Amino acid sequence: MTRSIHIEQVSAKRLSRRAFFAGAAATILAVPARADDADDPYPLPPFDYKRLPPDFRRAVVAYNGRHWPGTIIIDTSSRQLYIVLENKTAIRYGCAVGRDGFRWAGLADVGRKVMWPRWTPPKDMIARSPEKAKWANGMPGGPDNPLGARALYLFQNGNDTLYRIHGTTEPLSIGKNASSGCIRMVNQDVVDLYRRVPVGSRVIVMAEGV
């Protein structure tokens, strides 16, 4: 990564994938998609979740960890995002994570939430892809914006990390290492997460191999 931020490394002892989701696959229940918000300027068309492998479709799973309800846990190895619920359960969503050289792990907090966010490519992204320079001052939010329908801005110690959990115009990238470090979700899924998560919520990003 070229972004000059500090991400606290997460140890295997503190974040054990087995401790969180052991046996989860045995107790999966479908979670129906909810309608768009009434004030949404761009209502979403239906998305056929059968286009995604089963492991990347929204579901309720068993949760055996110790984190408070409302905590977001991102497993970069399996490309899955969880939000902890009550009663030892969590909602699992498929996601896309950073491609090789752009993945990261650590702790952050949701510092800001935006509906149909404006996208401003970082300078290092413009250097890699000069065609994005036309959006150096920002691309307005909307159906063609790569941040999709919603964005949760990840902060650390009050500072914007430049990483986001956001929607996508490329839903078939879900389940892949495809981004520049941000966490992508199907638009319908990020809308659902957006409704459930207040500003200040803790986000735990687990490194591969943990």
DAFEN-V345323 format. One record per residue. N is the residue number from 0. RES is the residue in one letter. PHI is phi as a letter, one per 40 degrees, with the letter a starting at -180 (* if undefined). NEAR is the number of other ideal C-beta (glycine too) atoms within 10 Angstrom. Layout:
n: {N & N}
res: {RES & RES}
phi: {PHI & PHI}
near: {NEAR & NEAR}
This chain:
n: {0 & 1 & 2 & 3 & 4 & 5 & 6 & 7 & 8 & 9 & 10 & 11 & 12 & 13 & 14 & 15 & 16 & 17 & 18 & 19 & 20 & 21 & 22 & 23 & 24 & 25 & 26 & 27 & 28 & 29 & 30 & 31 & 32 & 33 & 34 & 35 & 36 & 37 & 38 & 39 & 40 & 41 & 42 & 43 & 44 & 45 & 46 & 47 & 48 & 49 & 50 & 51 & 52 & 53 & 54 & 55 & 56 & 57 & 58 & 59 & 60 & 61 & 62 & 63 & 64 & 65 & 66 & 67 & 68 & 69 & 70 & 71 & 72 & 73 & 74 & 75 & 76 & 77 & 78 & 79 & 80 & 81 & 82 & 83 & 84 & 85 & 86 & 87 & 88 & 89 & 90 & 91 & 92 & 93 & 94 & 95 & 96 & 97 & 98 & 99 & 100 & 101 & 102 & 103 & 104 & 105 & 106 & 107 & 108 & 109 & 110 & 111 & 112 & 113 & 114 & 115 & 116 & 117 & 118 & 119 & 120 & 121 & 122 & 123 & 124 & 125 & 126 & 127 & 128 & 129 & 130 & 131 & 132 & 133 & 134 & 135 & 136 & 137 & 138 & 139 & 140 & 141 & 142 & 143 & 144 & 145 & 146 & 147 & 148 & 149 & 150 & 151 & 152 & 153 & 154 & 155 & 156 & 157 & 158 & 159 & 160 & 161 & 162 & 163 & 164 & 165 & 166 & 167 & 168 & 169 & 170 & 171 & 172 & 173 & 174 & 175 & 176 & 177 & 178 & 179 & 180 & 181 & 182 & 183 & 184 & 185 & 186 & 187 & 188 & 189 & 190 & 191 & 192 & 193 & 194 & 195 & 196 & 197 & 198 & 199 & 200 & 201 & 202 & 203 & 204 & 205 & 206 & 207 & 208 & 209}
res: {M & T & R & S & I & H & I & E & Q & V & S & A & K & R & L & S & R & R & A & F & F & A & G & A & A & A & T & I & L & A & V & P & A & R & A & D & D & A & D & D & P & Y & P & L & P & P & F & D & Y & K & R & L & P & P & D & F & R & R & A & V & V & A & Y & N & G & R & H & W & P & G & T & I & I & I & D & T & S & S & R & Q & L & Y & I & V & L & E & N & K & T & A & I & R & Y & G & C & A & V & G & R & D & G & F & R & W & A & G & L & A & D & V & G & R & K & V & M & W & P & R & W & T & P & P & K & D & M & I & A & R & S & P & E & K & A & K & W & A & N & G & M & P & G & G & P & D & N & P & L & G & A & R & A & L & Y & L & F & Q & N & G & N & D & T & L & Y & R & I & H & G & T & T & E & P & L & S & I & G & K & N & A & S & S & G & C & I & R & M & V & N & Q & D & V & V & D & L & Y & R & R & V & P & V & G & S & R & V & I & V & M & A & E & G & V}
phi: {* & b & c & c & b & b & b & c & c & b & c & c & c & c & b & c & c & c & c & c & b & d & g & c & c & c & b & c & b & c & b & c & c & c & c & c & c & c & c & c & c & b & d & c & c & c & b & c & c & c & c & b & d & d & c & b & c & d & a & c & b & c & b & b & c & b & c & c & d & g & c & b & b & b & c & c & c & c & f & b & b & b & b & c & b & c & g & f & b & a & c & b & b & c & a & b & b & c & c & d & g & b & c & a & a & i & b & a & b & c & c & a & b & b & c & f & c & c & b & b & c & c & d & c & c & c & c & c & b & d & c & c & c & c & b & d & c & h & b & d & c & i & d & c & c & c & c & g & c & a & a & b & c & c & b & b & f & g & b & c & c & g & c & b & b & a & c & a & c & b & c & c & c & c & g & b & c & b & b & c & h & c & b & c & b & d & d & c & c & c & c & c & c & d & c & c & b & c & d & h & c & c & b & b & b & c & c & c & g & c}
near: {15 & 12 & 15 & 6 & 16 & 10 & 17 & 11 & 11 & 16 & 11 & 11 & 8 & 12 & 20 & 15 & 17 & 8 & 13 & 22 & 21 & 14 & 11 & 19 & 13 & 8 & 13 & 15 & 9 & 10 & 15 & 6 & 16 & 10 & 10 & 15 & 14 & 6 & 6 & 14 & 11 & 15 & 11 & 17 & 8 & 7 & 14 & 7 & 19 & 8 & 12 & 17 & 10 & 11 & 14 & 24 & 19 & 21 & 21 & 16 & 20 & 17 & 28 & 14 & 19 & 9 & 16 & 9 & 13 & 16 & 18 & 26 & 23 & 20 & 22 & 21 & 13 & 18 & 22 & 24 & 27 & 24 & 20 & 21 & 15 & 8 & 7 & 11 & 17 & 25 & 20 & 26 & 27 & 25 & 30 & 23 & 26 & 20 & 13 & 6 & 10 & 16 & 17 & 18 & 19 & 19 & 16 & 27 & 18 & 21 & 18 & 13 & 18 & 15 & 15 & 18 & 24 & 15 & 19 & 16 & 19 & 15 & 12 & 13 & 15 & 16 & 12 & 12 & 11 & 8 & 7 & 17 & 13 & 10 & 17 & 12 & 8 & 12 & 18 & 11 & 20 & 14 & 15 & 11 & 22 & 18 & 24 & 29 & 29 & 27 & 24 & 26 & 20 & 25 & 18 & 18 & 10 & 7 & 11 & 14 & 22 & 18 & 26 & 24 & 28 & 25 & 28 & 25 & 14 & 15 & 22 & 12 & 16 & 24 & 17 & 16 & 16 & 19 & 22 & 19 & 20 & 22 & 25 & 30 & 28 & 30 & 22 & 23 & 29 & 26 & 22 & 21 & 24 & 21 & 11 & 13 & 20 & 8 & 12 & 10 & 19 & 16 & 25 & 21 & 26 & 22 & 17 & 12 & 9 & 16}
